[in-house]
Amino acid sequence: MGAPVKGPKIIQGGMGVAVSGWQLARAVALTGQMQWSAVQVGLAWPVFTMPEFSVPALVSLALPLFVVTMAGFLPRHLMHVFGGE
């Protein structure tokens, strides 16, 4: 026959249990490890999360936006100042 099938690795995360890749899903199904009675199907409900503001978060957002804005503005401004088009 073939080599014995090792038990596949089931990945469990915060959103439930997942099987990575179709090969692993097939191996799980062949070894009889899928327990369909434990599968729950339902709707996802939104959960409000209060935003938290901090100075490091503000700087890490504002500084890149400032740099990108100035990178687009400065060449046009310099061309205008020095007589470009």
C-alpha positions as CSV (number, residue, x, y, z in Angstrom):
1,M,0.0,0.0,0.0
2,G,1.3,3.6,0.4
3,A,3.0,5.3,3.3
4,P,0.8,5.9,6.3
5,V,-0.8,9.3,6.3
6,K,0.4,11.5,9.2
7,G,-2.2,13.5,11.1
8,P,-2.6,16.8,9.3
9,K,-2.0,20.0,11.2
10,I,-5.2,21.8,12.0
11,I,-4.8,25.6,12.4
12,Q,-6.9,27.2,15.1
13,G,-7.2,31.0,15.3
14,G,-9.4,33.7,16.7
15,M,-12.0,33.3,13.9
16,G,-12.3,29.5,14.4
17,V,-10.6,26.5,12.9
18,A,-9.2,26.6,9.4
19,V,-7.4,24.1,7.2
20,S,-4.5,25.5,5.2
21,G,-4.5,24.4,1.6
22,W,-6.6,21.9,-0.3
23,Q,-4.0,19.2,0.2
24,L,-4.4,19.5,3.9
25,A,-8.1,19.6,3.7
26,R,-8.1,16.4,1.7
27,A,-5.8,14.7,4.2
28,V,-8.1,15.7,7.0
29,A,-11.2,14.4,5.2
30,L,-9.5,11.1,4.3
31,T,-8.4,10.5,7.9
32,G,-11.9,11.2,9.2
33,Q,-10.9,14.1,11.4
34,M,-13.6,16.4,10.0
35,Q,-16.4,16.6,12.5
36,W,-19.2,18.2,10.6
37,S,-21.5,18.3,13.6
38,A,-19.1,20.8,15.2
39,V,-19.4,23.2,12.2
40,Q,-21.5,26.3,13.0
41,V,-22.8,28.6,10.2
42,G,-24.0,32.0,11.2
43,L,-23.9,35.7,10.3
44,A,-21.2,38.0,11.3
45,W,-22.3,41.0,13.5
46,P,-20.4,44.3,13.6
47,V,-18.7,45.1,16.9
48,F,-18.0,48.7,17.8
49,T,-14.5,49.4,18.9
50,M,-13.7,52.7,20.5
51,P,-10.7,54.4,18.8
52,E,-7.8,55.2,21.0
53,F,-5.6,58.2,20.1
54,S,-2.0,58.8,21.1
55,V,0.8,61.1,20.2
56,P,3.0,58.4,18.6
57,A,0.0,57.2,16.5
58,L,-0.7,60.8,15.4
59,V,3.0,61.4,14.4
60,S,3.2,58.1,12.6
61,L,0.1,59.1,10.5
62,A,0.8,62.8,10.1
63,L,4.5,62.7,9.2
64,P,4.2,60.4,6.2
65,L,1.2,62.4,4.9
66,F,3.2,65.6,5.3
67,V,6.2,64.2,3.5
68,V,4.2,62.9,0.6
69,T,2.3,66.2,0.2
70,M,5.5,68.2,0.2
71,A,7.2,65.8,-2.2
72,G,4.5,66.6,-4.7
73,F,4.3,70.3,-4.0
74,L,7.9,71.3,-3.7
75,P,9.1,70.6,-7.3
76,R,6.2,72.6,-8.8
77,H,6.9,75.4,-6.4
78,L,10.6,75.5,-7.2
79,M,9.9,75.5,-10.9
80,H,7.5,78.5,-10.4
81,V,10.1,80.4,-8.3
82,F,13.0,79.8,-10.7
83,G,11.1,80.6,-13.9
84,G,10.2,77.1,-15.0
85,E,7.0,76.3,-16.8
